[in-house]
Amino acid sequence: IDAAGRLIATLKKKATAYGQTGVNPDTLETLKQALHHDASLEREARRQEMMSCTMTFTDLVQTDKVSIQNFNDLIRATAMQGRAEDAMEIHNKMKMFGFEPDSDTYVALMTGVTFSNRTLAPEFSRQCFLTMRQNLITATEKVYGAMMKAHVAGEDLTSAFALMRKMDDEGLKPNVVIYTTLIDGLVKANKLQIAWDTFYEMRTWKLIQPDEVLFTVMIKACAKNAESEKAVNMLDDMRMCGLYPTDVTYTELIHACAKRADMAHKAFEFYREMKVQDMPLTGHLSEWLLEACGSKGDIGHAYTIVQDMVAANIPLNRRMYTSLIQTFASAMRVPNVTDQEQMRNLRFAWQVVADMRSRGVMPDTRTLNALVQVYAAAGFSRYAIEMLEQYEPLGCVPDAHTYKFLLEMLGRDMKDVGRFFALWQHMVTHTNIKPAPELHHLALQVAMDSRSARRTVSVMEDMLAAKVFPTVDLIDRLAKVGRTVLEIHQLVGQFIDLNKEVTYRRAKRETDLVKLQIEEQQLRLAPDGLTFETPTPEQESRTRYFDSMKRKGLSDRPYLPYEEWKARKAKGGKYYAERSDRKRVPLVGL
């Protein structure tokens, strides 16, 4: 009776809604769901459904939904839960009961194990491939894609590219999904230049158009090097191809813009676009937004983002707390900041640390580095250096960023040459930290400011050993301050020789890559009896067009410089008079 009453109430409610809107309520609900549809949320829901699946082979057989596709889904869910042996057992039972596995069955096995155990994935995928060969199942693009994904997850990029060549040898053309898998592995391994070379090769030589996922991966590569302008250009390229950014694309764009203070405003603009499109706020997105606040020192935006996180039930983690502390450190370097505001920012930074520890989140090296930045920005050099003593009690070790902040404070802000080189020597001799090129440049600048030839030569020798070249401004200063120092002239000559060697190797590598692409193209054309000299249909059409113009005499016209052609086309002037005015009869001889 209660069920019947609820049904009648639901029907009355739908009838009332139909009378008010004139639209079928079911259709209206479907449209609302379509408007708020998000691919990433759908994938996450699918993943959670797979992870919570408890069905067995017997349970599936007892239902009326027995099919190869459902068995494949069950194998994938079982493998994703880390039960590779159970997934293989389902595969064996399929064969036992007359359900012949297909290529998608082995794809489900590979992808499931890749998700649950990346270390085991490469070896397991090769075993699945051999089993397919034994069962006389032809490998498809999806099979090779799953194998490449398994090897990329196992950090075996060499084998992944070898699989792509094997795939090409068997007559299967790599598609955009294959290239996305490989390029994403290169980006995660920080082999960014090879990733960009592969991307350009795909578009130039293979004539494959990127999709939204590949553009997102390339924007992630831009974020690795904080190339914000390049990331924004990739977004424009994506839109010119008729594609639209997803929430993951916006997240990587914000990540690329968050690392630079001059581009942090673009991160907030992208966040507003996401809010307009009803895209969800996630944990990773919150991290990059707070990092943008830390780069710019925008306390107001940081407060707003924390409020949005509280509304979305997203807890603050260690990285977010660190970004909040960096926000107060960057706010101290804002022009015209008062001493009172600096002390307030310092007090707020320690309040963030207190809240962090009260919630059971212990600080790490990044957090302590942010506190060092706070003291350095406020001008409290003694407290900033004393922070080094707090690392060991908290189980942390100073890293390259720690010494970078302290050296910049001593060398650039305070011009304290003595303490700068004391800390520099301690970093070089007592730690395993390799200074970044920016620190080498700063050390060379401070050495020249100290007017010490010995220090300048020592820093230049360290730069030569690390293959770090001085900047243009530093070279101009060296030409002035080192014109009478013989050792500096000798080191400059060694830098020139090193630059020649590095340039030659880079040019040779690029030339070898172009030659390799040409040879591969020749091999592709050879089975069809074609060569590079064989004209394409476009070239043949172009030749016919110009031959037709030549027969009509249209190609015999002289090509004029642009300015002269423009003057001939303009109304008025000498050329217009020659073309339009009536010729006068000469009066002489009449």
N, C-alpha and C positions, 0 to 999 in steps of 0.2 A: 504493500500500500504506500509506504514511504517513497519507494522508487517511482511508482506511478505519479504520486503528487509532485515529485521533483521534475519529472518529465513534462507534466502539464505546465508547471511554473516556467520551465525553460522555453516551451513553445509559446506561452503567452508573452514572455520577454522578447523573443525574436519577432513575434507579430507586432508588438508595440514599436520595436526598433525599425521594422520595415515600414510601418505607417508613418514614422517621423522622417526617415531618410529616403524612402523609396528604393532602397538598395537591399539586395539579399544580405542578411547578416553574416552568413557563412562566407560569401564573396568579400564582404568588407573586412572580415578577420584575416582572410588570406592576403588581401592587399596590404594590410598593416604589417603582417609578418614579412612580406616581400620588401616593404620599404625599410624595415629594420634588419634585413638579412645581412649577415657578415660572414665572409668565407672563413676567416680565422676562427670565429666562434663555432661554425659548423665543424671544422676540422677538430677543434678541441673537444666538442661533444662526441664526435665519432671516436676519438682516441679514448675518452673516458668510458665509452660504451665497450670498446675492445678490452680495456684493462679490467673492467668489472664483469666480464663474461665468465660464467662458471659452467657452461654447457659442455658436455662430453660427446664423444662419438656416438655412444648409445642413445643419449638424450636426443640428438639430432635425428637419428634413424627412426626413433619412435614417433617423431612428428610427421606431418604431411608436407614438409618443406625440404625434402631430400633433393639435393642437386649438387653438381660439381662446384658451382659458385658459392653455395652456402658452406660446403666443406672447405673451400679455400679461405673463406672468411673465418671459419673456426680455427683453421691452422694458423692464420695470421694473429688472431687474438691470443691463442695459446703461446705462440712464440714471443709475442710482445710482453707477455707476463714472465718471461725468463724460463719457460719450460720447453726448451728446444727438443729434448728427448720425447716429451709427450706429443709435440707437434709432428715429429717423424713417425711416431706410433700411429697417429691419425692417418698420415700418408700411407703407411703400410696397410692399415685396415681398409682404406679405400680400394687398394688393389686387390685385397683379399676378397672383398664383397662385390667385386665387379665394377667399381667406379674408377675408371681409368684417369689418373692425374693428367692434367694438361700443363702447358707452360705457365699459366697463371698460378697453378698450385706451387710450383717451385719459386715463383716470384713472391708469393705469400710467405713461404718459408724464409727466403733471404731477407725480405724487408722486416719480418718479425724479429729475427735474430739480430739484425743490424740495430734495431731499436733497443733491444734489451741487453745485448752484450757486444760492444764494439770490438773488443779484443778478439773474440771468437769469430766475428763476422766474415773476415776474408777467407779463412780456411773452410768455414762452413759453406760459403757460397761456391767455392771451387768444387767441393764434394757434391753439392746439388747439381752443378753443371755436368759433372761426370755421370751422375745418376740419370740425368736427362738424356745424355748421349747413349747410355746403355739401353734406355727405353725407347730409343729412336724418335725422340721428341725434338723438333726443330726449334732452335733458339730464336727468339724474336727480339725486337728493340727493347721491350720491357724487361726481358731476361738480362740482357747486357746492361741495361740501366740499373737493375737491382744489384748486379755484381759490382759495377763501378761504385755504386753508393756504399756497398759493404767495404770495399777497399779504401774508399775515401774516409769512411768512419774509422777504419783501422790505421789511418795515416800512411797508407801505402799508395801514394800518388803515382809512382812510376808504373806499378801494375795496372792502375786504373787507366792511364793513357795507353798502355799496351793493349788493354781490352778494347779501347776505341779503335785502334789500328786493326786488331783482329776482326772487329765488327765490320770495318770498312772492307777488309779482304773478303769477307763472306757475302758482300753485296748489300749489306744493310747500311743505309746512310744515317749517320748520327743526326739526331734532331735537337731542338732547342733544350729539351729536358736533359739529354746527355751532357750537353755543354754546360748547362746550369749546375749539374752535379759536380763536374770537374772544376769549374771556376770557383764554386763555393768552397771546395776543398782547398784550392790554392789560396783563397782569401783567408780561410781559417788558419792555414799554415804560414801566413804572413809573406807569401810569395806573390806580392802584389804586382810586380812588373810582369811576371809570367802570366798572371791572371788577365792583365790588360792586353798583353800580346795575343792570348787565346781569344779574348773577346773580339778584338779587331780582326783576327784571322777568320773567325766565324762569320762576321758580317761582310768582309771584303772578298774572301776566297770561297767560302761555302755558300754565301748568299742566303744565310739564315737570319730571319728577323727575330730580335729578342722579344720575350714576353714580359709580363709584369714581374714575375719572379726573378728573372735574370737581371732586369734593370734594378731591382731591389738589392740583389747581390753586389752589383757594381757600385751602388750608392754606399753599401756597407764597406766596400774597398776604399772609397773616398773617405769614409769616417775613420778608417784606420790611420790615415795620414793627416787627418783634420783638413782635408781639401774641400772646404765648404762650397766654394764657387763651382768646383767641378761637379759636386753632388747636385747643386741646383741646375746646372747645365744638363745633367743626366735626366732630371725631372722634365725639363723642357723637351729633350729628345724623346722621352717616353710619351709625352702628350702629343708631339708631332706624329708619332707612329699610331695615334688613335687609341692609346691605352690610358687607363686611369689608375692613379696610385691607390693602393690598399692601405689598411692600417699599419701593416708591417713596413710598407714603403715610407709612410710618414714617420714611423718610429726611427728608421735608419736616417732619414733626412734630419730629424731633430738631433740624432746622435752626431751627425757630421757637423752640424752648426753649433752644438753645445760646447765644443772644445775651444772655441775662439770668442773672445769678448766682442769683436767687431761684427760677428755674425750671429750672436745670441738672439738678437731681435727676430731673426728669421725663424728660429726655433719656436718662439712664442706665436708667430704668425701661422706656422704649420699646425700648432696645437689648436689655435682658434678654428682653422679649417676643419680639423678633425671633430671638434665639438659641434660645428655646424652640420656635419654629416652624421652625427650621432655615433661616432666611433668610440669604442670603450677605452677607458683609462686603465692601462696595465702596469705591472710592476716595473718592467724595463722602461716603458715610456716615462714613468715617474722619475726613474733614476736619471735619464738624460735631461729631463726638464730641470731637475734640481741642479744638475751639473751645469746647465746653461746659466742658471741663477748664480752659481759659484763663479763662473768665468766673468760674468758682467758685474757681480756685486749687487744684484737687484733683489733687495729684501722684500719688496712688495709682492713681486711675482712669486717668490718662494713661499710667502705666507698663503697666497691664493692656491698654489699647487698643493700645499699640505692640507688645506681645507678640502680640496677636491679628493685627495687621497683618503681622508677620513670619511667622506661621504661614500666613497667606493669601497670602503673596508679594506684598504691596502695598508699593511703595517710598514713602518719605517725600518729599513735594514741598515747594516753598517755603512754601506756605500752612500745611502741617502743622508745619514747623519754627517758623514764626512763632507758631502757637498754643501750641507747647511753651514758647517763651520767655515768652509772655503768662501761661502757667500759673505760672511762677516769680514773675512780677511780681505776680499776684493773690495768691499764697501769702504775699507779704510783708505784705499788708494784713489777714491773718487776725488776730483778736484774740489777745492774749497771745503774739505771736511774739517770740522772743528775738533779740538781736543776732547770736548765733552762727548761728541759722537763716537770718537775712537774708543774712549773708555767704556761707553755703552755697548759698542760692538764686541769689545773684549769680554765684558761681563756676560753678554748673551751667548758668546761662543762657549764659555765654560758652563753655562746653564744647559746648552745642548749636550755637552759631555755628561753632565750630571743626569739628565733625563735618559741618555743613552745607557748609562750603567744601571740606572734604576730599573730599566726594562730587561736587564740581563744581556745586553749587547756589549761585548767587550771591545775596546778600541784596538785597532791594528796599526801597522806602520803608516798607512795612508791617513788615518785619523790623526796620529801624532804629527805627521807632516803638515796637515792643515793647521794644527795649533802652532807649529813653527812659523807658518805663513802669517798667522795672526800677529805674533810677536814681532816678526820682521817688518810687517806693514805698519805696525804702530811705532816702530823705531826703538823697541826694547831689545837691543842686540844681546845684552847679557842674558836675559831670560830665554831668548831664542837658542843661544848656544848651550845653556844649561839644560834645555829640553833633551839634549843627547843623552843625558844621564838617566832619563826616564824610560828609555826604550827597553833596556835589559830587564828592569823589574816587571814590566808588562809583557815580557816574552816576545818583544819585537826587535828587529834589527834595522838600523838606518840603511836606506837604499840610495840610489842615485838621485832621486828627487829631493831627499833630505839635504844632501850636500849641495845640490843645485840652489835650493832656496837660501841656504846659509852663505854660499859663495857669492850669490847675486847681492845679498844684503851687504856683505863686507866689501865687495869690489865695486859694485855699481852705485849703491846708495850711500855708503859711508866712506868710500875711497880709502879703506884701511888696508894698505898693501901688506904690512907685516902679518896681521892675523889672517889675511886672505891666503898667503902662500904657506903659512903654518898649517891651516886647515887643508889646503890643496895637497901638501906633502903628506899629511896624515891619511888622506883619502887614497893617494896613489900607493903608499908603502904599506899601510896597515889594513887595507880592505881589498876585496876582489872587484871593486866597482870600476868599470871602464867609463871615463868621462864622455859625455855626449859632445858632438861637434860644437854646440853652443857654448859649453863650458870651456873648451879649448880656445875658442875665439875670445871669451871673456878673460881667460888667463893671459892670453897674448896682449890684449888691450891693457890690463892692469900692469903687466910687465913693462910695456912701453911707457905707461904713466909714471912708473917708478924710476925711469931713466937708468935702468940697470941692464947693461949688455949681457951680463951673465945669465940673468933670469930670462931675458928675451930669447937668447940662444937655446936655453934649456927647454923652454916651452915650445919653441919651433921644432926641436928634435923630437919631443913627445908627439907633436902633431904629425911629423913626417912618419914616425913609427906607426901611428894610428891611421895614416892615409887620410888626414883631414886637411883640406886646403883652406888657407885664409880667405876672408871675404875681400871684396874690392876696396872697401874703406881701409881695412887693415893693411892691404898691399900699398895703398897710397901713403899711409903713415910709416910703413917700413922703409919705403923709398927715401923718406926724409930723415928719419931718426937713425937708420942703419947704413947710411951712405958711406961712412968711414969705418965700418966694422967688417972685416974680411970674412968672419965666420957667417955673418948674415948673408953676404953675397953668395957664399958657397951653398948655404941651405936653400936659398932662392933657386939656384941652379938645379939642385936636387928635386925641388918641388916641380920645376918645369919638366924635368925628365920623367918624373912620376906621372904628371898630367898627360904627357905624350903616351906613356904606356897604357894608362887607364882609358884614354880616348881611343887608342888603337884597338884595344880589346873590345870595347863597346861597339865600335864601328864594325869590327870583324864579326862579332856575334850577330849584329843586325843583318849584315850581308849574307852570312851563312843561313840565317832563317829565311831570307828572301829566296836564296837559291834552293833551299829545301822545298819551299812552297811551289816554286816553278817546276821542280822535278816531280813533285807529287801531281801537279796539274798535267804534266806530260804523260805520266802513267795513267791517269784517268782517261785522257783522250786517246791513248794508243789502242785500246780494244775496239774503238769505233773507227779506227783508221784515220784519225784526225791529228793535226799538229797545231802549233801556235799560229802558223801561217794560214791555216784554213779559216776563211772568213765566216763570221757568224751571220745569222739572218739579218741582224741589225746593220752590220757592216755592208752586206750585199745591198740592202735597201738604200743605204746612204750613197753607195757608189752609183746605183742606178739614178738616184735623184740628181747628183752632180753631173752625170753624163747627160741627162735630159736638159739641164740648164746650159750645159756647154753647147749642145746642138742648137738651142734656141738663141744662143749668143748673149745670154744674160750673165754669164760668168766672165765676159771680156771687159766689163766695166772696171775702171781703176779703183782700187781701195784708197780712200782719202783719209788723212788724219781727222780725228773727231772734231776738232775746232773748225777746220776748213769745211767739213761736211755740214756742220751746224750753221756756218755762215752762208753756205750755198742754199740751205733750206729756209733761212730767215727772210722775212719780207723787208725790202729796203736794202740799200747798199749796192755795191758794184755788181755782184753776181745776179741780184734780182733785176737790176736795170738791163743787163745783157740778155736776160731771159724774157723780160716782159715789155720793156719799152720798144716803141716803134723806131726802126732805124731811119735816121734822117738822110735825105739826099744831099750830097755835098754840093755847095753852090759854086765851087771853082769850075770853070770851063763852060758854064752856061751862058 
